């Protein structure tokens, strides 16, 4: 195999990898948008539960940070 063939194969593999990465990134963005919409709807329907959950997550996060900083 000569250098030109190896270069062409390398370029093709890199382009395929780039396209695959773009595809997965697009799927991830779509999933994040769906999750955001679901979360927004839940907060509108159940604001008190969302508030308590946010407090609990914040409290647990603060406890973890406090223990790690000691």
Beta strands, then each sheet from edge to edge (+ up, - down):
end
